[in-house]
Amino acid sequence: MRNLYNNFIKTDRQRELFDLVDSLGESIKERALHADEKADFPEETLRDLKEIGYPALPLPHSNGGKDLSLYELLLIQERLAVADGSVALSIGWHMGIIMELRDEGLWSDEDFDALAHEIQKEQKVVNRAASEPATGSPTRGGRPETTAKKNGNTYNVTGRKTFTSMASVLDYYIVSAYVEEKDQVGWFLIDSRLDGVSIDYTWDTVGMRGTGSHDLVLNNVQLPEEKLVEMATKSKTPKGWLLHIPACYLGIAIAARNDAIDFAKSFQPNSLDTPISEVPHIRQKIGEMDLKLMNARHFMYSIADQWDRYPDDREQLGETLGAIKTVATNAANEIVDLAMRVAGGRGLSKNYLFEKYYRDVRAGLHNPPMDDAVIENLAKQAIQTAPKKKDE
């Protein structure tokens, strides 16, 4: 599999980071099926990630981290997804959120340093909890029904959050709520051990079951006012770290591609004198898989490199980042479908992982940004920037 990465690993540091994750690949993959059946995040895998210091990698050097770049994030997240897409997508939220807080200064230095200290010393893991049953995806703009009512120096937070990846194993939740006395939406840092915090084990989906994205239930959770760590604002800077989503689904596609090639090289029906890897239409499908992977991965990694090299130009990359997600997730679905066709009817069997890849990769189409929004934004940009005719 290293051949797939030789064109993308450019430095000794990138090799070290890749090898760090690669060392866990087999053990993580072995737990994937059990996590899929249980519909919860595997605690053993989280312990392994914490042991190698994975949650602390995005922290600044000054906070004991590796100051992970976007390119490096995608490289290790994609490799993690080859082992288990659910694990990669889940921990990817933590990794990206820390990068966002690090780069955009959304919190006070005191609040960020306090959280960073716990992440560096104890490998604490966090995720934002924003989606709700009534509002759907927060990217569509709905105001949260979760409320924060102030009483003296404390806030009383009540509500329910859906799609909370890693809900049962997180150390902290960063929760959006409507702050009544400010008439604004704010974000609260909530310790998972507090009274009134509970998990409703609702996650029962077709794919990405191992994310354990259960409901977070907050019932009169009492918080000191300093736990209101952030007020919702509209940033002009695109969120480059969200590329962990396409990296995840391309990792699933790579896993399916690898398994399809292994199957083709080893499966020889008695009607043939050679394995099916020598059959022209099977070779056609394998070639198509690699072509789609090349297109999507070079697009993603080249823009990530541009993001890292030219930070002053990041505001201009918004539509491009969305396009990467659309291109990558659709390509990943097509690649897994081709892998299934290589395996034939055996691809539907629980004796192989193809059916799991098929279920998991579909979820990428429903992660933000959605295809319709991406296409609309590209059309808007094209129309607005089209040169005017001389007589206009």
C-alpha positions in Angstrom: 0.0 0.0 0.0 3.0 2.3 0.5 3.2 2.7 -3.3 -0.1 4.7 -3.1 1.6 7.2 -0.8 5.0 7.6 -2.3 3.8 10.5 -4.5 2.3 12.3 -1.5 4.9 11.8 1.3 7.4 14.6 0.7 9.4 15.0 3.9 10.9 13.0 6.7 8.4 14.5 9.1 5.5 13.4 7.0 7.0 9.9 6.8 7.3 9.8 10.6 3.6 10.9 11.1 2.4 8.4 8.5 4.4 5.6 10.1 3.0 6.5 13.5 -0.5 5.9 12.2 0.5 3.0 10.0 1.7 1.1 13.0 -1.8 0.9 14.4 -3.5 0.0 11.1 -4.0 -3.7 11.5 -5.2 -3.6 15.1 -7.7 -0.8 14.3 -8.9 -2.8 11.3 -9.4 -5.9 13.4 -11.8 -4.1 15.7 -13.8 -2.4 12.9 -16.4 -5.2 12.4 -17.2 -5.4 16.1 -17.6 -1.7 16.3 -19.9 -1.8 13.3 -22.0 -4.5 14.9 -22.2 -2.7 18.2 -22.8 0.7 16.6 -20.4 2.4 19.0 -16.9 3.8 18.9 -14.2 1.2 19.9 -12.7 2.2 23.3 -9.6 0.1 22.6 -8.9 2.0 19.5 -9.2 5.3 21.3 -6.7 4.1 23.9 -4.3 3.2 21.1 -4.6 6.6 19.6 -4.1 8.3 22.9 -1.0 6.2 23.6 0.7 7.5 20.5 -0.3 11.0 21.3 -2.6 11.4 18.4 -5.1 13.8 19.9 -2.3 16.3 20.8 -0.7 16.4 17.3 -2.7 19.5 16.1 -1.6 21.6 19.2 0.9 24.4 18.7 4.5 23.6 19.5 4.1 26.0 22.5 1.4 23.7 23.9 3.4 20.6 23.4 1.9 19.5 20.1 3.3 19.1 16.5 1.5 22.1 15.0 0.0 19.8 12.4 -0.4 21.2 8.9 -3.5 20.6 6.8 -1.5 18.5 4.4 -0.3 16.3 7.3 -3.7 16.0 8.7 -5.1 14.6 5.5 -2.2 12.3 5.1 -2.7 10.6 8.5 -6.5 10.8 8.4 -6.6 9.1 5.1 -4.3 6.3 6.3 -6.5 5.9 9.4 -9.6 5.6 7.2 -8.0 2.7 5.3 -8.1 0.8 8.6 -11.5 2.0 9.7 -13.4 4.9 8.2 -15.6 5.3 11.3 -12.6 5.9 13.5 -11.0 8.3 11.0 -14.2 10.4 10.6 -14.8 10.5 14.4 -11.3 11.5 15.6 -11.1 13.8 12.6 -13.6 16.1 14.2 -11.4 16.5 17.3 -8.3 17.0 15.2 -9.9 19.6 12.9 -11.6 21.5 15.8 -8.3 21.9 17.6 -6.7 23.2 14.4 -9.6 25.7 14.0 -9.2 26.9 17.6 -5.4 27.1 17.1 -5.5 29.1 13.9 -8.6 31.3 14.2 -8.3 32.5 17.8 -12.0 31.8 18.5 -11.3 31.4 22.3 -9.4 33.5 24.7 -5.8 32.4 25.2 -6.6 31.4 28.7 -9.4 29.1 27.7 -7.5 27.5 24.8 -4.4 27.0 26.9 -6.4 25.3 29.6 -7.9 22.8 27.2 -4.6 22.3 25.3 -2.9 21.5 28.6 -5.4 18.6 29.2 -5.1 17.4 25.7 -1.3 17.4 25.9 -1.0 15.8 29.3 -4.0 13.5 29.3 -4.9 13.2 25.6 -8.4 14.5 26.2 -10.7 14.3 23.2 -13.4 16.8 22.3 -16.1 17.3 19.6 -18.6 20.0 18.8 -22.2 19.1 19.4 -24.4 21.3 17.1 -26.9 19.2 15.1 -30.4 18.9 16.6 -33.6 16.9 15.7 -35.5 20.0 14.6 -32.7 22.1 13.0 -30.9 19.4 11.0 -27.4 20.3 9.9 -26.1 23.5 11.4 -24.7 24.4 8.0 -28.3 25.1 6.9 -28.6 27.9 9.5 -31.2 26.7 12.0 -31.1 28.3 15.5 -30.4 25.7 18.2 -33.3 24.7 20.5 -30.8 23.9 23.2 -31.1 26.8 25.7 -28.7 28.4 28.2 -30.4 30.4 30.9 -28.3 32.5 33.2 -28.9 32.5 37.0 -26.4 34.6 38.8 -22.9 33.5 37.8 -24.0 30.2 36.3 -25.8 29.0 33.2 -28.4 26.3 33.1 -28.1 24.4 29.8 -30.8 22.0 28.5 -31.3 20.4 25.2 -30.6 17.4 22.9 -27.9 17.1 20.3 -27.8 14.5 17.5 -25.0 13.1 15.3 -22.5 13.5 18.2 -19.6 11.4 16.9 -17.8 9.5 19.7 -20.5 10.6 22.1 -19.9 7.8 24.6 -16.1 8.2 24.9 -15.6 12.0 24.6 -14.0 13.9 27.5 -15.6 17.3 26.5 -18.4 18.5 24.4 -18.4 22.0 22.8 -22.1 22.6 22.7 -24.1 25.3 20.8 -27.0 26.8 22.6 -29.2 29.9 22.4 -28.1 32.2 25.2 -31.3 34.0 26.2 -29.8 36.9 28.0 -27.5 37.7 25.0 -30.1 36.8 22.3 -27.2 35.0 20.6 -25.9 31.6 19.9 -22.9 30.6 22.0 -20.7 27.6 22.6 -20.2 26.0 26.0 -17.4 23.7 27.0 -19.1 20.9 28.9 -17.2 18.1 30.8 -18.8 14.7 30.0 -18.7 13.8 33.8 -21.0 16.6 34.9 -24.4 15.9 36.4 -27.2 16.2 33.9 -25.0 15.0 31.0 -26.1 11.6 29.5 -26.0 9.7 26.2 -29.1 8.3 24.5 -27.8 5.4 22.5 -29.8 6.2 19.3 -27.2 5.5 16.6 -28.7 2.9 14.3 -27.7 3.7 10.8 -26.7 1.6 7.7 -23.2 3.0 7.5 -20.5 4.6 9.7 -22.0 2.7 12.6 -18.6 2.7 14.4 -18.7 6.4 14.9 -21.2 5.9 17.7 -22.9 9.2 16.9 -25.5 8.9 19.6 -27.6 11.7 21.0 -26.1 13.9 23.7 -28.8 14.8 26.3 -28.3 17.9 28.6 -30.7 18.1 31.5 -30.3 21.2 33.6 -26.5 21.1 33.3 -25.1 23.8 35.6 -22.1 25.6 34.3 -20.0 28.5 35.6 -20.2 31.5 33.2 -16.6 31.1 32.1 -17.6 27.9 30.3 -19.3 30.1 27.7 -16.1 29.9 25.7 -17.2 31.3 22.3 -20.0 33.3 20.6 -21.2 32.3 17.2 -19.7 34.5 14.4 -19.5 34.3 10.6 -15.9 33.9 9.6 -14.7 34.9 6.2 -12.0 32.2 6.3 -13.0 28.9 4.9 -12.6 25.9 7.2 -9.7 24.0 5.5 -9.7 21.4 8.3 -13.1 20.1 7.0 -11.0 18.3 4.3 -10.7 15.6 6.8 -14.1 14.5 5.5 -13.0 13.8 1.9 -9.7 12.3 3.2 -11.7 9.8 5.2 -13.9 8.6 2.3 -10.9 8.4 0.0 -9.3 6.2 2.6 -12.3 3.9 2.5 -12.1 3.8 -1.3 -8.4 2.9 -1.0 -9.3 0.0 1.3 -11.9 -1.3 -1.1 -9.5 -0.9 -4.0 -6.8 -2.9 -2.2 -9.2 -5.7 -1.2 -10.6 -5.8 -4.8 -7.1 -6.3 -6.2 -6.2 -9.0 -3.6 -9.5 -10.7 -4.5 -8.8 -10.5 -8.2 -5.3 -11.9 -7.8 -6.4 -14.9 -5.7 -9.8 -15.9 -7.1 -9.7 -18.4 -9.9 -13.0 -20.1 -10.9 -12.6 -23.5 -12.5 -13.8 -22.0 -15.8 -10.5 -20.1 -16.1 -6.8 -21.1 -16.3 -5.8 -17.9 -14.5 -7.0 -15.7 -11.6 -9.6 -13.1 -12.6 -7.0 -10.4 -12.4 -6.1 -11.5 -16.0 -9.6 -11.0 -17.3 -9.9 -7.8 -19.4 -13.1 -6.4 -17.9 -11.7 -6.9 -14.4 -8.5 -5.1 -15.3 -10.6 -2.3 -16.8 -12.4 -1.8 -13.5 -9.1 -1.9 -11.5 -7.6 0.8 -13.9 -10.8 2.9 -13.5 -10.5 2.7 -9.7 -6.9 4.0 -9.8 -7.7 6.7 -12.3 -10.5 8.0 -10.1 -8.2 7.9 -7.0 -5.5 9.8 -8.8 -7.8 12.6 -9.9 -9.4 13.1 -6.5 -6.3 12.7 -4.3 -4.1 15.0 -6.4 -6.8 17.6 -6.3 -7.2 17.3 -2.6 -3.5 17.2 -1.7 -2.5 20.0 -4.1 -5.1 22.4 -2.6 -4.0 21.4 1.0 -0.4 22.2 0.0 -1.6 25.6 -1.3 -3.5 26.2 1.9 -0.4 25.6 4.0 2.0 27.5 1.7 -0.1 30.6 1.1 -2.1 31.5 4.2 -2.9 35.0 2.9 -4.9 33.4 0.0 -7.1 31.1 2.1 -10.2 33.3 1.8 -10.2 32.6 -1.9 -10.4 28.8 -1.5 -13.9 28.5 -0.1 -15.6 27.1 -3.3 -12.5 25.0 -4.1 -12.7 23.3 -0.7 -16.3 22.5 -1.2 -15.5 21.1 -4.7 -12.9 18.8 -3.3 -15.4 17.3 -0.9 -17.9 16.8 -3.7 -15.4 15.3 -6.1 -13.7 13.1 -3.5 -16.9 11.6 -1.9 -18.5 10.9 -5.3 -15.4 9.4 -6.6 -15.1 7.3 -3.4 -18.6 5.9 -4.0 -17.8 5.1 -7.6 -14.5 3.3 -6.6 -16.3 1.2 -4.0 -19.0 0.3 -6.5 -16.3 -0.8 -8.9 -14.6 -2.9 -6.2 -18.0 -4.5 -5.5 -18.3 -5.4 -9.2 -14.8 -7.0 -9.2 -15.9 -9.2 -6.3 -19.2 -10.0 -7.9 -21.8 -11.6 -5.7 -19.2 -12.3 -3.0 -19.0 -8.6 -2.4 -22.4 -8.8 -0.7 -21.1 -11.5 1.7 -20.3 -10.7 5.4 -17.2 -12.8 4.8 -15.7 -9.9 3.1 -15.5 -6.2 3.9 -16.8 -4.9 0.6 -20.4 -4.6 1.9 -19.1 -2.5 4.9 -17.1 -0.2 2.6 -20.3 0.1 0.5 -22.4 1.1 3.5 -19.8 3.4 5.0 -18.8 5.3 1.9 -22.5 6.4 1.3 -22.4 8.5 4.4 -19.9 10.9 2.7 -22.7 12.2 0.5 -24.5 13.5 3.6 -21.5 15.2 5.3 -21.2 18.9 4.8 -21.0 20.7 2.5 -23.8 19.0 0.5 -23.4 18.6 -3.3 -26.3 21.0 -4.1 -24.8 23.8 -2.0 -21.3 23.2 -3.6 -22.7 23.3 -7.1 -24.8 26.4 -6.4 -21.8 28.3 -5.0 -19.7 27.3 -8.0 -22.4 28.6 -10.3 -22.7 31.8 -8.3 -18.9 32.4 -8.5 -18.8 31.7 -12.2 -21.6 34.1 -13.0 -20.2 36.9 -10.8 -16.7 36.6 -12.1 -17.5 36.2 -15.8 -16.0 39.0 -17.8 -18.6 41.5 -19.1 -18.9 42.1 -22.8 -17.5 45.4 -24.1 -20.9 46.8 -25.0 -22.4 46.2 -21.6 
